[in-house]
Amino acid sequence: MHIALLDWDNTLHRGYTIYSLADYLLEQGLVTRGLLHHFKELEQLYLTGGISYAEYTERTCESFAQALSGCSALLYKEAVQSYRPLNEAALFEDVHALFRLLRKYNVHTYLVSGAPFDVLNTYAEEFGLRGIFAFQLEVSGDKLTGRVSSNYGLDKERILSHPLLQAPGAVHLLSMGDAVADIPLLDHSLIPIVVGKHRLALHPDSDTLHFTGEKWDLELLEKRIRGIKSAVYRKLIT
């Protein structure tokens, strides 16, 4: 079983989903402008060194959750569904082709991200996702509690000890990311893919693919996948 662990924001999707979703929820009357002001305050704190990136990420998600406290969970999910076309427009051009490629080679694909779970879940069937580890809001009854249930934008390394990667025959085939938080996943995979202009400090022996432009070299990626699959098959029959 070959596994892919993919980041979302600035990897498959241009920008941070939580910000554009917050703008949309403001238009729908589900949050107040105060949430956006708080986002700006946190960003300024981070840029001036007042808080770490991890704290910035955590507090941003907590602020988002608090702003929706008491909101109907159904109403929120309906808003997310109507927001989906805006999110879709921000995907990189080759994202759909990437997922077709992964399905072609029966790669079990998971998202590991700090983006809102409910947005990512709208892609689950279309992209053939096996699971989503993301930023999830806590729900009690039919209401959002204002608390964070989980946030996989932080400490992504913990996913490496998840049972899906510990199962017999599981091979961490590839990971894809753009930031320091993604390094544990990239370093653990046979095919690490870095998106964007940043040069992350990966393992020296890492044979990294760099997708820096709008066009991704999916032919090279397919060649790598095919080579690894063939090597595994030869090993099994010898």
PyMOL commands that set and color helices and strands:
alter all, ss='L'
color gray80, all
select helices_A, chain A and resi 17-27+33-47+53-67+73-89+95-104+117-121+124-127+156-161+163-166+180-188+218-237
alter helices_A, ss='H'
color red, helices_A
select strands_A, chain A and resi 2-6+108-116+131-140+143-150+171-177+191-195+209-211
alter strands_A, ss='S'
color yellow, strands_A
deselect
rebuild
show_as cartoon
